[in-house]
Amino acid sequence: MSDVVLIFPKSSFLEKAMEHYYLPLSLLNCAVYVEKEYSVKIIDQRTEKFWQKKLLREINQNPICIGLTSLTGEQIKYALEISRFVKHHSEIPVVWGGIHPSILPGQTLRNPNIDYVIIGEGEISFYELIKSLEKKRSLRKLKGIGYKSKKKLKINPPGKTVDMNSLPELPYHLVDIKNYILRYNKKRMFIMESSRGCPYNCSFCCAQYTPHQEKWRALSPENTISAMSRIKDKFNIDGIEFQDLNSFVDLGRMRNICGQIVKEKMDIFWNTCGRITDIMKMDSSYLNLLEKSNMKRFALGVESGSDRILKLIKKGITVRQVIDAGKKISRINVSPVYSFMAGFPTENERELKQTTSLIMKLLKENKNAKTSILHCYRPLPGNELFDLSVEHGLVPPDSLEEWGNYSMDKIDYPWLSQSMQSRIKALNFLSLFLDKKHEEIDNPFVQSFAKLYKPIARYRFSRNNFAFMFEPVLKKIFVNVKEKLS
């Protein structure tokens, strides 16, 4: 019997090509104090083919509550499916946490299948909610939650941000770790947090208006190294990827971490993310230390090849800086992975071509470089650019069901002409095959197809040649086959 059941819903198309998944950190974080006093069961819908059967078994034991996490978009659709299943079979309280309910707690609570929301970080708020539900205490003074009282919605003040250095080790025993050992260049990789939050003001990012995200916090260098060492020994992994919004806010801290990796001769590689401006602040000795400490991948947000768009989204960088940073990092054996988007409000076809040109330039100048899939910008709630999207005709979803249809494939926004939509769809597909990102996909069919298709994709992408594009049909066939087999 479990006192608390936590469920990680499925999320996106990309998962259908994976055999191993990113660790459900949000659930493990929520369980970090709860599992000290209560029995906790985690069900991952991505890995559990017969999740309904397992969940029904738990429901029949009448746990205190069932918790789910959700990002804005497709994950909401699956989380709603799970919530309806729970309510169909029981009266057990359903709790939602994650970015989406943190930003839109009231709208989330309007759904009849949801009883409580966690607003912000869940380590303390969720633990206190469990205690209150068990003891049938009042929730009026409980920070960081929303709830229903006599058919009225109550949104309490946010809780305090968590001191990462005070948290216990995550309860990894609650999940089947073999499902979460990722592959990077045929080596075993695991994820962990080394910091939270971001102090920058990109106008498309939810961190801008999310209290627990706008304040940057980090593990100390000593605690970071200690956590890496424990994970390496416990799970026999070769590398660590930091699941941070920005690891390099404190450059001195990261220099210290790199230095300790080298000093202790840790046989481990590591990947993380930062900003173009971080690279510009690094001298040659700093960059060489990144390589010497066995850093393999550096994720860098660029988003656009247009200076006007970069200014619009408050990225705080210029195209010239991106090119210069690309040249700096090309001097070391670290793979930069640049993220890009298209389809911003007011963006035109010329600016879209500037983005594709910059992508090809960065790939040409550094054989180790990769880019993200070129997704269409999605107006996500809780930031300045969402408000601009509304000004340009966006009608915000009015329910969780509508948000659940807010998939990565949705690009029919009012400001995008049919021509722009067609171009973005084509570029989105082609960008899957521009570099070696396919090597990180587990599925052998996808790997083989990507290797053969790469020259065609690069030709089409660089020339903006989208004539007779039958290729996206293959993507639909692949997704449908995977859905039937899963």
Backbone hydrogen bonds, N-H to C=O, Kabsch-Sander energy under -0.5 kcal/mol:
donor,donor_aa,acceptor,acceptor_aa,energy
3,D,39,S,-1.4
4,V,39,S,-2.0
5,V,65,C,-1.8
6,L,41,K,-3.1
7,I,67,G,-2.8
8,F,43,I,-2.4
15,E,12,S,-0.8
16,K,13,F,-1.9
17,A,14,L,-1.6
18,M,15,E,-1.7
21,Y,179,N,-2.6
25,L,23,L,-2.5
27,L,24,P,-0.7
28,L,24,P,-1.9
29,N,25,L,-2.9
30,C,26,S,-1.8
31,A,27,L,-1.6
32,V,28,L,-0.5
32,V,29,N,-1.0
34,V,30,C,-0.6
35,E,31,A,-2.6
36,K,33,Y,-1.3
37,E,33,Y,-0.5
37,E,34,V,-1.7
38,Y,34,V,-2.3
41,K,4,V,-2.5
42,I,174,L,-0.6
43,I,6,L,-2.8
45,Q,8,F,-2.4
45,Q,43,I,-0.7
46,R,8,F,-0.5
47,T,44,D,-1.2
48,E,44,D,-1.9
49,K,47,T,-0.8
51,W,48,E,-1.0
54,K,50,F,-1.7
55,L,51,W,-2.8
56,L,52,Q,-2.8
57,R,53,K,-1.7
58,E,54,K,-1.6
59,I,55,L,-2.8
60,N,56,L,-2.2
61,Q,58,E,-1.4
62,N,59,I,-2.0
64,I,3,D,-2.8
65,C,3,D,-0.9
66,I,93,P,-2.3
67,G,5,V,-3.0
68,L,95,V,-2.6
69,T,7,I,-1.0
70,S,97,G,-1.6
76,I,73,G,-1.7
77,K,73,G,-0.7
77,K,74,E,-0.6
78,Y,74,E,-1.4
79,A,75,Q,-2.4
80,L,76,I,-2.7
81,E,77,K,-1.7
82,I,78,Y,-2.0
83,S,79,A,-2.4
84,R,80,L,-2.8
85,F,81,E,-1.7
86,V,82,I,-2.3
87,K,83,S,-2.4
88,H,84,R,-2.1
89,H,85,F,-1.2
90,S,86,V,-1.1
95,V,66,I,-2.7
96,W,116,Y,-2.5
97,G,68,L,-2.5
100,H,70,S,-1.5
102,S,98,G,-1.4
103,I,99,I,-1.8
103,I,100,H,-0.5
104,L,100,H,-2.8
108,T,104,L,-2.0
109,L,105,P,-2.3
110,R,106,G,-1.2
111,N,108,T,-1.4
114,I,111,N,-1.7
115,D,94,V,-2.3
116,Y,94,V,-1.9
117,V,146,G,-2.1
118,I,96,W,-2.6
119,I,117,V,-0.5
119,I,144,G,-2.8
120,G,118,I,-0.7
125,S,121,E,-0.5
126,F,122,G,-1.9
127,Y,122,G,-0.7
127,Y,123,E,-0.6
128,E,124,I,-2.6
129,L,125,S,-2.0
130,I,126,F,-2.5
131,K,127,Y,-2.1
132,S,128,E,-2.2
133,L,129,L,-2.7
134,E,130,I,-2.5
135,K,131,K,-2.3
136,K,132,S,-0.8
137,R,132,S,-2.5
142,L,139,L,-1.5
143,K,141,K,-0.7
144,G,157,P,-3.3
145,I,142,L,-0.6
146,G,117,V,-2.1
147,Y,154,K,-2.5
148,K,115,D,-0.7
149,S,152,K,-3.2
152,K,149,S,-1.6
154,K,147,Y,-3.3
156,N,145,I,-2.3
156,N,154,K,-0.6
159,G,119,I,-0.6
164,M,162,V,-0.9
166,S,163,D,-2.0
167,L,164,M,-1.0
172,Y,170,L,-2.1
174,L,171,P,-2.0
175,V,172,Y,-1.9
177,I,175,V,-1.1
179,N,176,D,-2.2
180,Y,177,I,-2.4
181,I,178,K,-0.6
182,L,180,Y,-1.0
182,L,189,M,-2.5
184,Y,187,K,-2.4
187,K,184,Y,-1.5
189,M,182,L,-3.0
190,F,239,G,-2.0
192,M,241,E,-2.0
196,R,217,R,-2.7
198,C,213,Q,-3.0
203,S,313,I,-2.2
205,C,202,C,-1.4
208,Q,205,C,-1.3
209,Y,206,C,-0.9
209,Y,382,G,-0.9
210,T,207,A,-0.6
213,Q,210,T,-2.1
214,E,210,T,-1.9
215,K,211,P,-0.6
216,W,214,E,-0.6
217,R,196,R,-2.5
219,L,194,S,-2.8
224,T,220,S,-2.6
225,I,221,P,-2.4
226,S,222,E,-2.2
227,A,223,N,-2.3
228,M,224,T,-2.4
229,S,225,I,-2.4
230,R,226,S,-2.3
231,I,227,A,-2.4
232,K,228,M,-2.4
233,D,229,S,-2.3
234,K,230,R,-2.8
235,F,231,I,-2.3
236,N,232,K,-1.1
237,I,232,K,-0.8
238,D,188,R,-2.5
239,G,188,R,-1.8
240,I,269,F,-2.1
241,E,190,F,-2.5
242,F,271,N,-2.6
243,Q,192,M,-2.9
243,Q,241,E,-0.6
244,D,242,F,-1.6
247,S,273,C,-2.0
249,V,246,N,-0.6
251,L,249,V,-0.7
254,M,250,D,-1.7
255,R,251,L,-2.2
256,N,252,G,-2.1
257,I,253,R,-2.2
258,C,254,M,-2.6
259,G,255,R,-2.5
260,Q,256,N,-2.2
261,I,257,I,-2.2
262,V,258,C,-2.1
263,K,259,G,-2.9
264,E,260,Q,-2.7
265,K,262,V,-0.9
266,M,261,I,-2.0
268,I,266,M,-2.0
269,F,238,D,-2.2
270,W,294,N,-1.6
271,N,240,I,-2.3
272,T,297,R,-2.0
274,G,299,A,-2.6
276,I,301,G,-0.5
278,D,275,R,-0.7
279,I,275,R,-1.4
280,M,276,I,-1.8
281,K,277,T,-1.1
281,K,278,D,-0.6
282,M,278,D,-0.7
282,M,279,I,-1.1
287,L,283,D,-2.3
288,N,284,S,-2.5
289,L,285,S,-1.6
290,L,286,Y,-1.8
291,E,287,L,-1.7
292,K,288,N,-2.7
293,S,289,L,-2.2
294,N,291,E,-1.7
295,M,290,L,-2.2
296,K,270,W,-2.2
297,R,270,W,-0.7
298,F,335,S,-2.5
299,A,272,T,-2.9
299,A,297,R,-0.5
300,L,337,V,-2.8
301,G,274,G,-1.0
302,V,300,L,-0.5
302,V,339,S,-1.8
303,E,339,S,-3.2
304,S,302,V,-1.0
310,L,306,S,-2.4
311,K,307,D,-1.9
312,L,308,R,-2.2
313,I,309,I,-2.5
314,K,311,K,-1.1
315,K,310,L,-2.4
322,V,318,T,-1.9
323,I,319,V,-2.3
324,D,320,R,-2.5
325,A,321,Q,-2.9
326,G,322,V,-2.2
327,K,323,I,-1.9
328,K,324,D,-2.0
329,I,325,A,-2.5
330,S,326,G,-1.2
331,R,328,K,-1.3
332,I,329,I,-1.4
334,V,329,I,-0.5
334,V,332,I,-1.7
335,S,296,K,-3.0
337,V,298,F,-2.5
338,Y,336,P,-0.6
338,Y,370,K,-2.6
339,S,300,L,-2.3
341,M,303,E,-2.6
342,A,375,H,-1.7
347,E,344,F,-2.2
352,L,348,N,-1.9
353,K,349,E,-2.2
354,Q,350,R,-1.6
355,T,351,E,-1.5
356,T,352,L,-2.1
357,S,353,K,-2.4
358,L,354,Q,-2.1
359,I,355,T,-2.3
360,M,356,T,-2.2
361,K,357,S,-2.1
362,L,358,L,-2.5
363,L,359,I,-2.2
364,K,360,M,-2.2
365,E,361,K,-2.2
366,N,362,L,-0.7
369,A,366,N,-1.7
370,K,336,P,-2.6
372,S,338,Y,-3.1
375,H,340,F,-0.9
375,H,373,I,-1.7
377,Y,342,A,-3.7
380,L,378,R,-1.1
385,L,203,S,-3.2
387,D,383,N,-1.2
388,L,384,E,-1.6
389,S,385,L,-2.2
390,V,386,F,-1.9
391,E,387,D,-1.8
392,H,388,L,-1.3
393,G,390,V,-1.7
394,L,389,S,-2.3
403,W,399,S,-2.0
404,G,400,L,-2.2
405,N,401,E,-0.6
405,N,402,E,-1.0
406,Y,403,W,-1.7
407,S,405,N,-1.9
410,K,407,S,-1.3
411,I,409,D,-0.5
413,Y,411,I,-2.1
416,L,413,Y,-1.9
417,S,415,W,-0.6
421,Q,417,S,-2.5
422,S,418,Q,-2.3
423,R,419,S,-2.1
424,I,420,M,-2.6
425,K,421,Q,-2.4
426,A,422,S,-2.1
427,L,423,R,-2.8
428,N,424,I,-2.7
429,F,425,K,-1.7
430,L,426,A,-2.5
431,S,427,L,-2.3
432,L,429,F,-1.4
433,F,430,L,-2.0
434,L,431,S,-0.7
439,E,436,K,-1.9
440,E,437,K,-1.7
441,I,438,H,-1.7
443,N,17,A,-1.4
447,Q,443,N,-2.0
448,S,444,P,-2.4
449,F,445,F,-2.5
450,A,446,V,-2.6
451,K,447,Q,-2.0
452,L,448,S,-1.8
453,Y,449,F,-2.5
454,K,450,A,-1.5
456,I,453,Y,-0.6
457,A,453,Y,-2.4
458,R,454,K,-2.6
459,Y,455,P,-1.9
460,R,456,I,-2.7
461,F,457,A,-2.8
462,S,458,R,-2.4
463,R,459,Y,-1.8
464,N,460,R,-0.9
464,N,461,F,-0.5
465,N,460,R,-2.1
466,F,464,N,-0.8
469,M,466,F,-0.9
470,F,468,F,-1.2
473,V,470,F,-1.6
474,L,470,F,-0.5
474,L,471,E,-1.8
475,K,471,E,-0.9
476,K,472,P,-1.7
477,I,473,V,-2.2
478,F,474,L,-2.5
479,V,475,K,-2.5
480,N,476,K,-2.5
481,V,477,I,-2.3
482,K,478,F,-2.4
483,E,479,V,-2.4
484,K,480,N,-1.8
485,L,481,V,-1.7
486,S,482,K,-1.7
